[in-house]
Amino acid sequence: MTTQIKTLFQNARAYASSQGFEDKQFGTIEVVNNWNWWAGFKLSDFLTNVASYMRMGPMLGRERY
């Protein structure tokens, strides 16, 4: 999967270059494991920063099994 993601971004970078974008605008790509990404993120931080924007009514109102 890592190879596929890197290939996708290489192709996107090549296309952007062909459309006149400069290489310095792209930055770098690093594929990381989910644990590495979320390891320092506490549940309380998630609830404060992310969950406050979630609408629970529509989710709870749907009855699909």
GULOKE-697449 format. One record per atom (N, C-alpha, C, O): residue number from 1; chain; y, z, x; residue in three letters. Coordinates in nm, 4 decimals, padded with zeros to 6 digits. Example, Ala and Ser with C-alpha at 12.3 -4.5 7.8 and 13.67 -1.06 7.14 Angstrom:
! residues 2
(pt 1, "A", (-00.5690, 00.7800, 01.3190), "ALA")
(pt 1, "A", (-00.4500, 00.7800, 01.2300), "ALA")
(pt 1, "A", (-00.3300, 00.7800, 01.3200), "ALA")
(pt 1, "A", (-00.3319, 00.8465, 01.4236), "ALA")
(pt 2, "A", (-00.2250, 00.7080, 01.2850), "SER")
(pt 2, "A", (-00.1060, 00.7140, 01.3670), "SER")
(pt 2, "A", (00.0030, 00.7870, 01.2900), "SER")
(pt 2, "A", (00.1138, 00.8039, 01.3409), "SER")
This chain:
! residues 65
(pt 1, "A", (-00.1186, 00.0000, 00.0824), "MET")
(pt 1, "A", (00.0000, 00.0000, 00.0000), "MET")
(pt 1, "A", (00.1260, 00.0000, 00.0876), "MET")
(pt 1, "A", (00.2247, -00.0663, 00.0556), "MET")
(pt 2, "A", (00.1215, 00.0737, 00.1963), "THR")
(pt 2, "A", (00.2366, 00.0780, 00.2862), "THR")
(pt 2, "A", (00.2700, -00.0612, 00.3384), "THR")
(pt 2, "A", (00.3869, -00.0990, 00.3467), "THR")
(pt 3, "A", (00.1675, -00.1362, 00.3732), "THR")
(pt 3, "A", (00.1880, -00.2722, 00.4233), "THR")
(pt 3, "A", (00.2523, -00.3603, 00.3172), "THR")
(pt 3, "A", (00.3406, -00.4404, 00.3477), "THR")
(pt 4, "A", (00.2082, -00.3456, 00.1928), "GLN")
(pt 4, "A", (00.2641, -00.4256, 00.0842), "GLN")
(pt 4, "A", (00.4113, -00.3932, 00.0615), "GLN")
(pt 4, "A", (00.4925, -00.4831, 00.0398), "GLN")
(pt 5, "A", (00.4452, -00.2661, 00.0664), "ILE")
(pt 5, "A", (00.5849, -00.2254, 00.0461), "ILE")
(pt 5, "A", (00.6720, -00.2782, 00.1595), "ILE")
(pt 5, "A", (00.7814, -00.3294, 00.1361), "ILE")
(pt 6, "A", (00.6230, -00.2654, 00.2819), "LYS")
(pt 6, "A", (00.7003, -00.3160, 00.3964), "LYS")
(pt 6, "A", (00.7173, -00.4673, 00.3884), "LYS")
(pt 6, "A", (00.8241, -00.5196, 00.4200), "LYS")
(pt 7, "A", (00.6121, -00.5380, 00.3461), "THR")
(pt 7, "A", (00.6208, -00.6834, 00.3305), "THR")
(pt 7, "A", (00.7219, -00.7209, 00.2232), "THR")
(pt 7, "A", (00.7993, -00.8151, 00.2404), "THR")
(pt 8, "A", (00.7214, -00.6473, 00.1127), "LEU")
(pt 8, "A", (00.8172, -00.6715, 00.0047), "LEU")
(pt 8, "A", (00.9602, -00.6607, 00.0564), "LEU")
(pt 8, "A", (01.0430, -00.7474, 00.0285), "LEU")
(pt 9, "A", (00.9896, -00.5552, 00.1311), "PHE")
(pt 9, "A", (01.1247, -00.5366, 00.1816), "PHE")
(pt 9, "A", (01.1599, -00.6387, 00.2895), "PHE")
(pt 9, "A", (01.2757, -00.6791, 00.2999), "PHE")
(pt 10, "A", (01.0628, -00.6808, 00.3693), "GLN")
(pt 10, "A", (01.0897, -00.7861, 00.4680), "GLN")
(pt 10, "A", (01.1257, -00.9166, 00.3983), "GLN")
(pt 10, "A", (01.2172, -00.9874, 00.4405), "GLN")
(pt 11, "A", (01.0532, -00.9479, 00.2912), "ASN")
(pt 11, "A", (01.0836, -01.0694, 00.2149), "ASN")
(pt 11, "A", (01.2202, -01.0594, 00.1477), "ASN")
(pt 11, "A", (01.2959, -01.1565, 00.1458), "ASN")
(pt 12, "A", (01.2517, -00.9426, 00.0929), "ALA")
(pt 12, "A", (01.3820, -00.9233, 00.0289), "ALA")
(pt 12, "A", (01.4946, -00.9347, 00.1317), "ALA")
(pt 12, "A", (01.6002, -00.9913, 00.1036), "ALA")
(pt 13, "A", (01.4707, -00.8807, 00.2502), "ARG")
(pt 13, "A", (01.5701, -00.8888, 00.3572), "ARG")
(pt 13, "A", (01.5919, -01.0341, 00.4003), "ARG")
(pt 13, "A", (01.7053, -01.0766, 00.4227), "ARG")
(pt 14, "A", (01.4823, -01.1096, 00.4117), "ALA")
(pt 14, "A", (01.4926, -01.2505, 00.4500), "ALA")
(pt 14, "A", (01.5687, -01.3296, 00.3435), "ALA")
(pt 14, "A", (01.6514, -01.4148, 00.3761), "ALA")
(pt 15, "A", (01.5406, -01.3013, 00.2170), "TYR")
(pt 15, "A", (01.6112, -01.3706, 00.1088), "TYR")
(pt 15, "A", (01.7599, -01.3353, 00.1106), "TYR")
(pt 15, "A", (01.8450, -01.4231, 00.0969), "TYR")
(pt 16, "A", (01.7911, -01.2058, 00.1276), "ALA")
(pt 16, "A", (01.9310, -01.1643, 00.1299), "ALA")
(pt 16, "A", (02.0049, -01.2295, 00.2465), "ALA")
(pt 16, "A", (02.1205, -01.2695, 00.2330), "ALA")
(pt 17, "A", (01.9382, -01.2398, 00.3597), "SER")
(pt 17, "A", (02.0001, -01.3064, 00.4757), "SER")
(pt 17, "A", (02.0279, -01.4529, 00.4457), "SER")
(pt 17, "A", (02.1303, -01.5075, 00.4868), "SER")
(pt 18, "A", (01.9352, -01.5164, 00.3731), "SER")
(pt 18, "A", (01.9554, -01.6575, 00.3391), "SER")
(pt 18, "A", (02.0696, -01.6766, 00.2394), "SER")
(pt 18, "A", (02.1223, -01.7869, 00.2249), "SER")
(pt 19, "A", (02.1074, -01.5690, 00.1711), "GLN")
(pt 19, "A", (02.2165, -01.5757, 00.0743), "GLN")
(pt 19, "A", (02.3499, -01.5301, 00.1336), "GLN")
(pt 19, "A", (02.4499, -01.5203, 00.0625), "GLN")
(pt 20, "A", (02.3506, -01.5021, 00.2653), "GLY")
(pt 20, "A", (02.4760, -01.4703, 00.3317), "GLY")
(pt 20, "A", (02.5026, -01.3234, 00.3569), "GLY")
(pt 20, "A", (02.6097, -01.2890, 00.4070), "GLY")
(pt 21, "A", (02.4094, -01.2355, 00.3243), "PHE")
(pt 21, "A", (02.4294, -01.0937, 00.3522), "PHE")
(pt 21, "A", (02.4016, -01.0664, 00.4987), "PHE")
(pt 21, "A", (02.3124, -01.1268, 00.5582), "PHE")
(pt 22, "A", (02.4781, -00.9756, 00.5562), "GLU")
(pt 22, "A", (02.4610, -00.9433, 00.6980), "GLU")
(pt 22, "A", (02.3502, -00.8411, 00.7161), "GLU")
(pt 22, "A", (02.3276, -00.7563, 00.6297), "GLU")
(pt 23, "A", (02.2821, -00.8497, 00.8276), "ASP")
(pt 23, "A", (02.1680, -00.7625, 00.8558), "ASP")
(pt 23, "A", (02.2072, -00.6153, 00.8631), "ASP")
(pt 23, "A", (02.1260, -00.5281, 00.8322), "ASP")
(pt 24, "A", (02.3312, -00.5869, 00.9037), "LYS")
(pt 24, "A", (02.3738, -00.4473, 00.9172), "LYS")
(pt 24, "A", (02.3891, -00.3769, 00.7812), "LYS")
(pt 24, "A", (02.3972, -00.2542, 00.7766), "LYS")
(pt 25, "A", (02.3931, -00.4526, 00.6710), "GLN")
(pt 25, "A", (02.4078, -00.3935, 00.5381), "GLN")
(pt 25, "A", (02.2766, -00.3371, 00.4838), "GLN")
(pt 25, "A", (02.2785, -00.2638, 00.3849), "GLN")
(pt 26, "A", (02.1640, -00.3688, 00.5449), "PHE")
(pt 26, "A", (02.0351, -00.3355, 00.4858), "PHE")
(pt 26, "A", (01.9888, -00.1927, 00.5125), "PHE")
(pt 26, "A", (01.9210, -00.1340, 00.4281), "PHE")
(pt 27, "A", (02.0224, -00.1368, 00.6244), "GLY")
(pt 27, "A", (01.9726, -00.0040, 00.6578), "GLY")
(pt 27, "A", (01.8281, -00.0110, 00.7034), "GLY")
(pt 27, "A", (01.7797, -00.1168, 00.7434), "GLY")
(pt 28, "A", (01.7592, 00.1028, 00.6972), "THR")
(pt 28, "A", (01.6199, 00.1072, 00.7401), "THR")
(pt 28, "A", (01.5305, 00.1513, 00.6251), "THR")
(pt 28, "A", (01.5756, 00.2171, 00.5313), "THR")
(pt 29, "A", (01.4042, 00.1145, 00.6335), "ILE")
(pt 29, "A", (01.3056, 00.1493, 00.5319), "ILE")
(pt 29, "A", (01.2014, 00.2403, 00.5961), "ILE")
(pt 29, "A", (01.1493, 00.2106, 00.7036), "ILE")
(pt 30, "A", (01.1722, 00.3503, 00.5298), "GLU")
(pt 30, "A", (01.0672, 00.4406, 00.5769), "GLU")
(pt 30, "A", (00.9807, 00.4783, 00.4576), "GLU")
(pt 30, "A", (01.0307, 00.5306, 00.3580), "GLU")
(pt 31, "A", (00.8528, 00.4521, 00.4675), "VAL")
(pt 31, "A", (00.7584, 00.4868, 00.3613), "VAL")
(pt 31, "A", (00.7040, 00.6251, 00.3925), "VAL")
(pt 31, "A", (00.6486, 00.6478, 00.5000), "VAL")
(pt 32, "A", (00.7198, 00.7178, 00.2982), "VAL")
(pt 32, "A", (00.6733, 00.8554, 00.3197), "VAL")
(pt 32, "A", (00.5784, 00.8964, 00.2085), "VAL")
(pt 32, "A", (00.5775, 00.8378, 00.1003), "VAL")
(pt 33, "A", (00.5004, 00.9960, 00.2367), "ASN")
(pt 33, "A", (00.4078, 01.0536, 00.1413), "ASN")
(pt 33, "A", (00.4861, 01.1340, 00.0366), "ASN")
(pt 33, "A", (00.5915, 01.1889, 00.0686), "ASN")
(pt 34, "A", (00.4376, 01.1418, -00.0856), "ASN")
(pt 34, "A", (00.5070, 01.2194, -00.1896), "ASN")
(pt 34, "A", (00.5265, 01.3647, -00.1490), "ASN")
(pt 34, "A", (00.6300, 01.4245, -00.1785), "ASN")
(pt 35, "A", (00.4266, 01.4219, -00.0809), "TRP")
(pt 35, "A", (00.4395, 01.5616, -00.0385), "TRP")
(pt 35, "A", (00.5573, 01.5774, 00.0572), "TRP")
(pt 35, "A", (00.6339, 01.6731, 00.0463), "TRP")
(pt 36, "A", (00.5717, 01.4845, 00.1500), "ASN")
(pt 36, "A", (00.6829, 01.4914, 00.2437), "ASN")
(pt 36, "A", (00.8159, 01.4788, 00.1720), "ASN")
(pt 36, "A", (00.9148, 01.5399, 00.2126), "ASN")
(pt 37, "A", (00.8188, 01.4012, 00.0672), "TRP")
(pt 37, "A", (00.9421, 01.3780, -00.0085), "TRP")
(pt 37, "A", (00.9816, 01.4999, -00.0908), "TRP")
(pt 37, "A", (01.0991, 01.5366, -00.0944), "TRP")
(pt 38, "A", (00.8843, 01.5632, -00.1574), "TRP")
(pt 38, "A", (00.9114, 01.6717, -00.2512), "TRP")
(pt 38, "A", (00.8858, 01.8111, -00.1947), "TRP")
(pt 38, "A", (00.9083, 01.9090, -00.2657), "TRP")
(pt 39, "A", (00.8402, 01.8247, -00.0709), "ALA")
(pt 39, "A", (00.8001, 01.9548, -00.0150), "ALA")
(pt 39, "A", (00.9115, 02.0596, -00.0213), "ALA")
(pt 39, "A", (00.8842, 02.1755, -00.0524), "ALA")
(pt 40, "A", (01.0323, 02.0226, 00.0066), "GLY")
(pt 40, "A", (01.1419, 02.1187, 00.0078), "GLY")
(pt 40, "A", (01.2147, 02.1326, -00.1251), "GLY")
(pt 40, "A", (01.3149, 02.2035, -00.1338), "GLY")
(pt 41, "A", (01.1655, 02.0660, -00.2279), "PHE")
(pt 41, "A", (01.2333, 02.0661, -00.3573), "PHE")
(pt 41, "A", (01.1691, 02.1709, -00.4472), "PHE")
(pt 41, "A", (01.0525, 02.1574, -00.4842), "PHE")
(pt 42, "A", (01.2422, 02.2732, -00.4821), "LYS")
(pt 42, "A", (01.1899, 02.3831, -00.5639), "LYS")
(pt 42, "A", (01.1927, 02.3445, -00.7115), "LYS")
(pt 42, "A", (01.2746, 02.2630, -00.7539), "LYS")
(pt 43, "A", (01.1025, 02.4040, -00.7888), "LEU")
(pt 43, "A", (01.0968, 02.3771, -00.9321), "LEU")
(pt 43, "A", (01.2290, 02.4121, -00.9989), "LEU")
(pt 43, "A", (01.2752, 02.3395, -01.0869), "LEU")
(pt 44, "A", (01.2893, 02.5210, -00.9585), "SER")
(pt 44, "A", (01.4172, 02.5603, -01.0188), "SER")
(pt 44, "A", (01.5262, 02.4562, -00.9912), "SER")
(pt 44, "A", (01.6104, 02.4301, -01.0770), "SER")
(pt 45, "A", (01.5243, 02.3970, -00.8715), "ASP")
(pt 45, "A", (01.6208, 02.2908, -00.8399), "ASP")
(pt 45, "A", (01.5956, 02.1685, -00.9262), "ASP")
(pt 45, "A", (01.6898, 02.1066, -00.9757), "ASP")
(pt 46, "A", (01.4683, 02.1331, -00.9447), "PHE")
(pt 46, "A", (01.4345, 02.0186, -01.0289), "PHE")
(pt 46, "A", (01.4824, 02.0413, -01.1711), "PHE")
(pt 46, "A", (01.5443, 01.9532, -01.2308), "PHE")
(pt 47, "A", (01.4543, 02.1582, -01.2256), "LEU")
(pt 47, "A", (01.4955, 02.1864, -01.3631), "LEU")
(pt 47, "A", (01.6469, 02.1851, -01.3778), "LEU")
(pt 47, "A", (01.6991, 02.1405, -01.4800), "LEU")
(pt 48, "A", (01.7165, 02.2329, -01.2781), "THR")
(pt 48, "A", (01.8625, 02.2365, -01.2834), "THR")
(pt 48, "A", (01.9234, 02.0971, -01.2700), "THR")
(pt 48, "A", (02.0130, 02.0604, -01.3460), "THR")
(pt 49, "A", (01.8747, 02.0201, -01.1735), "ASN")
(pt 49, "A", (01.9378, 01.8919, -01.1402), "ASN")
(pt 49, "A", (01.8858, 01.7724, -01.2176), "ASN")
(pt 49, "A", (01.9612, 01.6786, -01.2430), "ASN")
(pt 50, "A", (01.7598, 01.7733, -01.2554), "VAL")
(pt 50, "A", (01.6996, 01.6556, -01.3164), "VAL")
(pt 50, "A", (01.6662, 01.6785, -01.4639), "VAL")
(pt 50, "A", (01.7019, 01.5976, -01.5495), "VAL")
(pt 51, "A", (01.5987, 01.7873, -01.4924), "ALA")
(pt 51, "A", (01.5492, 01.8095, -01.6281), "ALA")
(pt 51, "A", (01.6613, 01.8294, -01.7301), "ALA")
(pt 51, "A", (01.6399, 01.8094, -01.8496), "ALA")
(pt 52, "A", (01.7775, 01.8676, -01.6857), "SER")
(pt 52, "A", (01.8876, 01.8881, -01.7801), "SER")
(pt 52, "A", (01.9309, 01.7573, -01.8461), "SER")
(pt 52, "A", (01.9969, 01.7598, -01.9500), "SER")
(pt 53, "A", (01.8949, 01.6430, -01.7873), "TYR")
(pt 53, "A", (01.9298, 01.5129, -01.8437), "TYR")
(pt 53, "A", (01.8192, 01.4550, -01.9314), "TYR")
(pt 53, "A", (01.8372, 01.3483, -01.9900), "TYR")
(pt 54, "A", (01.7063, 01.5225, -01.9415), "MET")
(pt 54, "A", (01.5945, 01.4721, -02.0215), "MET")
(pt 54, "A", (01.6090, 01.5178, -02.1654), "MET")
(pt 54, "A", (01.6412, 01.6335, -02.1925), "MET")
(pt 55, "A", (01.5850, 01.4264, -02.2561), "ARG")
(pt 55, "A", (01.5915, 01.4581, -02.3984), "ARG")
(pt 55, "A", (01.4510, 01.4932, -02.4457), "ARG")
(pt 55, "A", (01.3618, 01.4084, -02.4467), "ARG")
(pt 56, "A", (01.4323, 01.6165, -02.4841), "MET")
(pt 56, "A", (01.2987, 01.6635, -02.5225), "MET")
(pt 56, "A", (01.2650, 01.6293, -02.6670), "MET")
(pt 56, "A", (01.1475, 01.6112, -02.6990), "MET")
(pt 57, "A", (01.3636, 01.6198, -02.7551), "GLY")
(pt 57, "A", (01.3381, 01.5926, -02.8964), "GLY")
(pt 57, "A", (01.2550, 01.4672, -02.9188), "GLY")
(pt 57, "A", (01.1514, 01.4741, -02.9850), "GLY")
(pt 58, "A", (01.2973, 01.3520, -02.8652), "PRO")
(pt 58, "A", (01.2183, 01.2306, -02.8838), "PRO")
(pt 58, "A", (01.0773, 01.2408, -02.8252), "PRO")
(pt 58, "A", (00.9822, 01.1866, -02.8816), "PRO")
(pt 59, "A", (01.0643, 01.3101, -02.7128), "MET")
(pt 59, "A", (00.9318, 01.3235, -02.6530), "MET")
(pt 59, "A", (00.8408, 01.4110, -02.7382), "MET")
(pt 59, "A", (00.7229, 01.3807, -02.7559), "MET")
(pt 60, "A", (00.8957, 01.5180, -02.7898), "LEU")
(pt 60, "A", (00.8150, 01.6082, -02.8711), "LEU")
(pt 60, "A", (00.7889, 01.5515, -03.0100), "LEU")
(pt 60, "A", (00.6897, 01.5877, -03.0733), "LEU")
(pt 61, "A", (00.8752, 01.4638, -03.0585), "GLY")
(pt 61, "A", (00.8593, 01.4063, -03.1906), "GLY")
(pt 61, "A", (00.7542, 01.2982, -03.2001), "GLY")
(pt 61, "A", (00.7095, 01.2653, -03.3099), "GLY")
(pt 62, "A", (00.7141, 01.2424, -03.0882), "ARG")
(pt 62, "A", (00.6144, 01.1362, -03.0888), "ARG")
(pt 62, "A", (00.4753, 01.1955, -03.0933), "ARG")
(pt 62, "A", (00.4417, 01.2862, -03.0172), "ARG")
(pt 63, "A", (00.3961, 01.1430, -03.1832), "GLU")
(pt 63, "A", (00.2590, 01.1914, -03.1949), "GLU")
(pt 63, "A", (00.1640, 01.0775, -03.1669), "GLU")
(pt 63, "A", (00.1235, 01.0060, -03.2585), "GLU")
(pt 64, "A", (00.1286, 01.0602, -03.0429), "ARG")
(pt 64, "A", (00.0321, 00.9577, -03.0041), "ARG")
(pt 64, "A", (-00.0794, 01.0243, -02.9289), "ARG")
(pt 64, "A", (-00.0564, 01.1019, -02.8362), "ARG")
(pt 65, "A", (-00.1983, 00.9939, -02.9687), "TYR")
(pt 65, "A", (-00.3150, 01.0534, -02.9033), "TYR")
(pt 65, "A", (-00.4056, 00.9480, -02.8506), "TYR")
(pt 65, "A", (-00.5094, 00.9792, -02.7922), "TYR")
